[in-house]
């Protein structure tokens, strides 16, 4: 038990493989394909390493330009090919390009989410853990950003860590996002966490409270864990690496709407 919560999700990285009962190895594949959105990743000594390989192509050039992504997620919902129904409609004209089976691997509601990770970020890259609504109901489309770090926001001994809520297509939420300046080197291992409750969300970094807000999505959401490059990497260039030691979820004692691995 942790602060009135019970463990309901662990990442499974200690098994030496990406567990398909916990993670889908793709990034929003309905807007692209499983093949284009597959991550460059490995598991080494019980840690997940997400990276962008030189020569890796854009995940969705039709609507997201030159962006390269290596990301995994804990759910998937989309309509039929040609329809606009699907999670995280990030551009106004997106339509489903590849049918996807519905997956609810871990879809928490009001859980505590913890991440232990390091992010090695060359220019024009970022790393993030964020959550999106499962979106089987169209309004359930908000986002909780647990943490995101852009290389442009890193300076010696400091980093601005993004955290907050974006409503996207949810009319019940307001945009409430901030880049919190912290005395950390993100290339070193740090602990990031949220306490997601009915009346708000609180953020922690290395066990210290750093931000809180008084609004909260009230529906199941899924984890999105990834590293991004906003251009092609040059041959021989140092790639980004998101080195993830642990991801855990803790549900409120007395019940959770989560499906958990």
C-alpha positions in Angstrom: 0.0 0.0 0.0 1.2 3.6 -0.8 -0.6 6.5 0.9 -4.0 4.8 0.8 -3.4 3.2 -2.5 -2.8 -0.3 -3.7 -0.4 -1.4 -6.5 -2.2 -2.3 -9.7 0.3 -1.8 -12.5 4.0 -2.6 -12.9 5.9 -2.2 -16.2 7.2 -5.8 -16.5 10.6 -4.6 -17.8 12.4 -7.0 -15.4 11.3 -9.9 -17.7 13.7 -8.7 -20.4 11.0 -8.2 -23.0 8.1 -5.7 -23.7 5.1 -7.5 -22.3 2.2 -7.4 -24.7 -0.2 -7.8 -21.8 1.0 -4.5 -20.5 2.2 -2.5 -23.5 1.3 -1.9 -27.1 4.6 -1.3 -29.1 3.2 1.4 -31.3 2.3 5.1 -31.3 -1.3 6.0 -32.1 -1.1 3.4 -34.9 -4.7 4.1 -36.2 -3.5 7.4 -37.9 -0.5 5.6 -39.5 0.2 1.9 -39.1 1.7 -0.5 -36.7 4.8 -0.7 -38.9 5.4 3.0 -39.2 4.7 3.7 -35.6 6.8 0.9 -34.1 9.3 2.0 -31.6 13.1 1.7 -31.7 13.6 0.1 -28.2 15.4 -2.5 -26.2 15.4 -3.7 -22.6 18.8 -3.8 -20.9 19.4 -4.8 -17.3 15.7 -4.5 -16.6 15.5 -0.9 -18.1 13.6 0.1 -21.2 15.6 2.1 -23.6 13.6 4.1 -26.1 15.6 5.9 -28.9 15.4 7.3 -32.4 17.7 5.5 -34.8 19.5 7.3 -37.6 17.5 6.6 -40.7 14.2 6.1 -38.8 11.4 7.5 -40.8 8.5 9.8 -39.7 5.7 8.0 -37.9 2.9 9.9 -39.8 4.2 12.1 -42.5 0.7 12.7 -43.9 -0.3 14.8 -40.8 2.8 15.1 -38.6 5.6 16.0 -41.0 9.1 15.0 -40.1 8.4 13.9 -36.5 10.0 10.6 -35.5 8.6 8.8 -32.5 9.5 5.7 -30.4 6.6 5.3 -28.0 4.6 2.6 -26.2 1.1 2.8 -24.8 -1.3 0.9 -22.6 -4.5 1.1 -24.7 -5.9 1.6 -28.2 -9.3 2.6 -29.5 -10.2 3.6 -33.1 -13.0 3.5 -35.6 -12.9 1.9 -39.0 -10.5 3.0 -41.8 -11.5 6.3 -43.3 -13.3 7.5 -40.1 -12.2 10.3 -37.8 -12.8 8.2 -34.7 -9.7 7.5 -32.6 -7.6 8.6 -29.8 -5.7 11.9 -29.7 -7.0 13.5 -32.9 -3.9 15.7 -33.1 -4.8 17.4 -36.5 -8.2 18.5 -37.7 -8.2 16.3 -40.8 -6.9 13.0 -39.5 -8.7 9.8 -40.4 -8.0 6.2 -39.5 -5.5 4.7 -41.9 -5.2 1.2 -40.3 -7.9 -0.7 -38.3 -6.8 -1.5 -34.8 -8.2 -4.0 -32.2 -9.5 -2.4 -29.0 -7.0 -2.8 -26.2 -7.5 -1.9 -22.5 -4.2 -3.1 -21.0 -4.0 -0.4 -18.3 -6.6 2.3 -18.3 -6.5 4.0 -14.9 -8.9 6.5 -13.4 -7.6 8.6 -10.4 -4.5 6.5 -9.9 -1.1 7.5 -8.6 1.4 7.2 -11.5 5.1 6.9 -10.9 8.0 7.1 -13.4 11.7 6.6 -12.7 13.8 7.6 -15.8 16.6 9.5 -17.4 16.4 11.4 -20.6 19.5 12.0 -22.8 18.4 14.6 -25.3 20.3 16.0 -28.2 18.9 19.1 -30.1 15.4 19.0 -31.4 14.2 16.0 -29.3 12.0 15.5 -26.2 10.9 12.7 -23.9 7.5 12.4 -22.1 5.1 10.4 -20.1 1.6 11.5 -20.7 -1.9 10.2 -20.4 -4.9 10.4 -22.8 -8.5 9.5 -22.5 -9.4 6.2 -23.9 -11.9 8.2 -26.0 -14.5 5.5 -26.6 -16.7 8.5 -25.8 -15.6 11.5 -28.0 -15.5 14.0 -25.2 -13.2 11.8 -23.0 -10.2 13.1 -24.8 -8.2 15.2 -22.3 -4.6 14.8 -21.5 -2.6 14.7 -18.3 1.1 15.3 -18.9 3.0 13.6 -16.1 6.3 15.0 -17.4 7.8 16.2 -20.7 11.3 17.6 -21.3 12.5 19.3 -24.5 16.2 19.6 -25.1 15.7 23.4 -25.7 14.5 23.6 -22.0 17.7 22.0 -20.5 20.6 24.1 -19.3 23.5 23.1 -17.1 22.1 21.8 -13.8 18.5 22.9 -14.6 15.5 21.8 -16.7 12.0 23.1 -17.3 9.7 20.1 -16.9 6.3 20.4 -18.6 3.3 19.2 -16.5 -0.4 19.9 -16.6 -3.7 19.2 -18.4 -4.7 19.9 -22.0 -8.4 19.6 -22.8 -8.0 18.8 -26.5 -11.7 18.0 -27.4 -13.0 17.8 -23.8 -15.3 20.9 -23.1 -15.2 20.1 -19.4 -11.5 20.9 -19.0 -9.5 24.1 -19.3 -5.9 24.2 -20.5 -3.7 24.3 -17.4 0.0 23.6 -18.3 3.3 24.9 -17.0 7.0 24.3 -17.6 8.3 24.2 -14.0 12.0 25.2 -13.7 13.8 22.6 -11.5 17.4 22.2 -10.4 17.8 18.8 -12.1 19.9 17.2 -14.9 17.4 15.1 -16.8 20.2 12.9 -18.1 20.4 11.5 -14.6 17.7 9.3 -13.1 14.8 11.1 -11.4 11.4 10.2 -10.0 8.4 11.8 -11.5 4.8 11.2 -10.2 1.3 12.4 -10.1 -1.5 12.0 -7.5 -4.7 12.0 -9.6 -7.7 12.6 -7.4 -11.4 13.6 -8.0 -10.8 17.2 -7.1 -7.4 17.8 -8.8 -3.9 16.6 -9.7 -0.6 17.1 -7.8 2.9 16.6 -9.3 6.0 15.5 -7.6 9.7 15.3 -8.7 12.1 13.3 -6.6 9.5 13.1 -3.9 9.0 16.9 -3.7 5.6 18.6 -4.5 6.2 20.9 -7.4 2.7 21.7 -8.8 -1.0 21.2 -8.2 -4.2 22.1 -10.0 -7.9 21.9 -9.1 -9.3 20.1 -12.1 -9.3 16.5 -13.0 -10.4 14.3 -16.0 -13.1 11.9 -14.7 -12.7 9.0 -17.0 -10.2 6.1 -17.8 -7.0 7.2 -19.4 -4.0 5.3 -20.8 -0.2 5.8 -20.5 1.9 7.1 -23.4 5.6 6.7 -22.9 8.0 7.9 -25.6 10.8 9.9 -27.1 10.5 12.2 -30.1 12.7 13.8 -32.7 11.5 16.7 -34.8 13.8 16.1 -37.7 15.9 13.4 -39.3 19.0 12.4 -37.4 22.3 12.7 -39.3 24.5 9.6 -39.7 26.8 9.3 -36.7 24.8 11.8 -34.6 24.1 10.9 -31.0 20.5 9.7 -30.8 18.1 10.6 -27.9 17.7 7.9 -25.3 14.8 7.7 -22.8 16.1 5.3 -20.2 13.1 4.1 -18.2 13.8 2.2 -15.0 10.3 1.8 -13.7 6.6 2.7 -14.3 4.1 1.9 -11.7 0.4 2.6 -11.0 -1.4 2.7 -7.7 -5.2 2.7 -7.5 -7.3 4.2 -4.6 -8.1 1.7 -1.9 -11.7 0.6 -2.3 -11.7 0.4 -6.1 -10.5 1.7 -9.4 -11.9 1.8 -12.9 -8.6 0.7 -14.3 -8.0 -2.4 -16.3 -4.6 -3.5 -15.1 -1.9 -5.9 -16.1 
